[in-house]
Amino acid sequence: MAMNLRLTDAESDALRAKAEQEGRSMQEVARTAISQYVTDRPQRLLNAIDRVRTEDRELLERLSR
């Protein structure tokens, strides 16, 4: 499926620079980033939940009473 992605000038410049640095196309770099984001989401969610449990432990205990 085709998709248009609108980037700011700064985002486009950063993507272009990264692609050139790695010797890859901008499309390949963008697709890799999207794939990583989608794949890593469950782990990022678990990390966020653990962080809330740790940082707000006292509050959560008071709320559970």
GROMACS elastic network, one bead per residue, 0.5 to 0.9 nm:
[ bonds ]
;  ai    aj funct       b0    kb
    6    12     6  0.88657   500
    7    10     6  0.78418   500
    7    11     6  0.56396   500
    7    12     6  0.57492   500
    8    11     6  0.51057   500
    8    12     6  0.61046   500
    8    13     6  0.85038   500
    9    12     6  0.50880   500
    9    13     6  0.60411   500
    9    14     6  0.85482   500
   10    13     6  0.50929   500
   10    14     6  0.61244   500
   10    15     6  0.85495   500
   11    14     6  0.51128   500
   11    15     6  0.60702   500
   11    16     6  0.84865   500
   12    15     6  0.50907   500
   12    16     6  0.60181   500
   12    17     6  0.85129   500
   12    26     6  0.88387   500
   13    16     6  0.50855   500
   13    17     6  0.60785   500
   13    18     6  0.85843   500
   14    17     6  0.51238   500
   14    18     6  0.61401   500
   14    19     6  0.85534   500
   15    18     6  0.51716   500
   15    19     6  0.60989   500
   15    20     6  0.85707   500
   15    26     6  0.61981   500
   15    29     6  0.74762   500
   15    30     6  0.75875   500
   16    19     6  0.51405   500
   16    20     6  0.61313   500
   16    21     6  0.85108   500
   16    25     6  0.80643   500
   16    26     6  0.58825   500
   17    20     6  0.51614   500
   17    21     6  0.60303   500
   17    22     6  0.86250   500
   17    26     6  0.88204   500
   18    21     6  0.50163   500
   18    22     6  0.62022   500
   18    23     6  0.84335   500
   18    24     6  0.83718   500
   18    26     6  0.79821   500
   18    29     6  0.77238   500
   19    22     6  0.52022   500
   19    23     6  0.58348   500
   19    25     6  0.55091   500
   19    26     6  0.53015   500
   19    27     6  0.85738   500
   19    28     6  0.80422   500
   19    29     6  0.61526   500
   19    30     6  0.89549   500
   20    24     6  0.62738   500
   20    25     6  0.74270   500
   20    26     6  0.81525   500
   21    24     6  0.78700   500
   22    25     6  0.86264   500
   22    29     6  0.87390   500
   24    27     6  0.82701   500
   24    28     6  0.64215   500
   24    29     6  0.67839   500
   25    28     6  0.51657   500
   25    29     6  0.63836   500
   25    30     6  0.86477   500
   26    29     6  0.51936   500
   26    30     6  0.61144   500
   26    31     6  0.85572   500
   27    30     6  0.51121   500
   27    31     6  0.60293   500
   27    32     6  0.84944   500
   28    31     6  0.51689   500
   28    32     6  0.61009   500
   28    33     6  0.85945   500
   29    32     6  0.51724   500
   29    33     6  0.62124   500
   29    34     6  0.87242   500
   30    33     6  0.51007   500
   30    34     6  0.62240   500
   30    35     6  0.86005   500
   31    34     6  0.51167   500
   31    35     6  0.60980   500
   31    36     6  0.85786   500
   32    35     6  0.50877   500
   32    36     6  0.61520   500
   32    37     6  0.85813   500
   33    36     6  0.51438   500
   33    37     6  0.61213   500
   33    38     6  0.86759   500
   34    37     6  0.50475   500
   34    38     6  0.61893   500
   34    39     6  0.85170   500
   35    38     6  0.52954   500
   35    39     6  0.60713   500
   35    40     6  0.84744   500
   36    39     6  0.51113   500
   36    40     6  0.58360   500
   36    41     6  0.83772   500
   37    40     6  0.53225   500
   37    41     6  0.60684   500
   38    41     6  0.54796   500
   38    42     6  0.83352   500
   39    42     6  0.72719   500
   39    43     6  0.84777   500
   40    43     6  0.55354   500
   40    44     6  0.62636   500
   40    45     6  0.87480   500
   41    44     6  0.50543   500
   41    45     6  0.61034   500
   41    46     6  0.86691   500
   42    45     6  0.51245   500
   42    46     6  0.63282   500
   42    47     6  0.87015   500
   43    46     6  0.50809   500
   43    47     6  0.61576   500
   43    48     6  0.86188   500
   44    47     6  0.50334   500
   44    48     6  0.61833   500
   44    49     6  0.86800   500
   45    48     6  0.50966   500
   45    49     6  0.62540   500
   45    50     6  0.86623   500
   46    49     6  0.50926   500
   46    50     6  0.61806   500
   46    51     6  0.85784   500
   47    50     6  0.51266   500
   47    51     6  0.61470   500
   47    52     6  0.87416   500
   48    51     6  0.50226   500
   48    52     6  0.62979   500
   48    53     6  0.86530   500
   49    52     6  0.51963   500
   49    53     6  0.62108   500
   49    54     6  0.86547   500
   50    53     6  0.50309   500
   50    54     6  0.61520   500
   50    55     6  0.85440   500
   51    54     6  0.51490   500
   51    55     6  0.59182   500
   51    56     6  0.81479   500
   52    55     6  0.52051   500
   52    56     6  0.55152   500
   52    57     6  0.74919   500
   53    56     6  0.55417   500
   53    57     6  0.52526   500
   53    58     6  0.89869   500
   53    60     6  0.75966   500
   54    57     6  0.52895   500
   54    58     6  0.87318   500
   55    58     6  0.81545   500
   55    59     6  0.89603   500
   56    59     6  0.53434   500
   56    60     6  0.60687   500
   56    61     6  0.85868   500
   57    60     6  0.51768   500
   57    61     6  0.61521   500
   57    62     6  0.87233   500
   58    61     6  0.51873   500
   58    62     6  0.63420   500
   58    63     6  0.87333   500
   59    62     6  0.51423   500
   59    63     6  0.61806   500
   59    64     6  0.86562   500
   60    63     6  0.50776   500
   60    64     6  0.61622   500
   60    65     6  0.89989   500
   61    64     6  0.52145   500
   61    65     6  0.68271   500
   62    65     6  0.56434   500
